[in-house]
Amino acid sequence: MTVMEDLVRLVPPPAVPVDANGDWREVEAALGLVLPTDFKLLIERYGRGRFVDFLMPLTPFGDNELLVRHARHLLDGERSFRESNPDKCPYPFYPEPGGLLPWAGTDNGDRLCWSTTGEPDGWPIVVWNPRGWTYDAHDMGAVAFLHGWLSGRVSTTVFGDADERSPWFEPFRERDHVYIHLSEGELPYLERLRILRDVLAPTADRGAFDDGEGARQDHFAATGLDWLLTYETAYGHQIRVAFPPGDDERVRVTLVDAVRRMGCEVTSTTSHMGEPVW
């Protein structure tokens, strides 16, 4: 069984993937590089979307051309910092020979890159945090890394482990995203989570993370509303919600009421880009 087959068994792909098909020869011509075979299979099976609401492969197809667009701006975006801090930049950047080329990103702004040295099917993976300038190299391809991380067999120092109990993939659809930042309350976390899910019932689990030291994330769907939520303390005390355009006022009223029942207060609300909303 191939690693791609292992990934499909672990995380079933969507029946109709988004932005999954196009002319790979045009993509490779635009980049001036032949791309790894496993990455092409990954895009063709899953398309545009997120694994466990966190990690997004960069499909080169569709209106956004994510892979090519990120590649074209990489070197110019990092050149100034590298000139001032060469010791923090141990790798060249695409299109420099052997440069890092991003193939996926995370909601935290981390980048999963190939180190484009040697034959494409042998390119190792370098996980990179551009904010803290930390790197973590793995001698494996994109699909092997993804399957290993989702199954709990591979860890990286750049971001946390996935919840290997119930990994999933959510295909892209147009949604608005709001982060609701909360004060602390007197009720314990699990009781606040129960109240939140009761307000939004019916709900369905979509995975969880708990580092055992107070940093926790619980992902779930409000199935009757078609909203996707994360309640967490891992990156601050907050509720993250993604919802269809047009639901903005209903989301605001419902979640402000839920927060009050949880014994907390809303301290601020922002888009996923950090811009104030509501």
Secondary structure, DSSP 4 states (H G I P E B T S, - for coil): --HHHHHHHHSPPPSS-BS--S-HHHHHHHHTSPPPHHHHHHHHHHBSEEETTTEEE--S-SSS-HHHHHHHHHHHHHHHHHHH-GGG--S-BTTSTT-EEEEEEETTS-EEEEE--S-GGGPPEEEEETTTTEEEEESS-HHHHHHHHHHTS---SSSPPP-TTS--EEE----EEEEEEE---SS-HHHHHHHHHHHH-SEEEEEEEE-SSS-EEEEEEETTTTEEEEEESTTSSEEEEEE-TT-HHHHHHHHHHHHHHTT--EEEEEETTS-B--
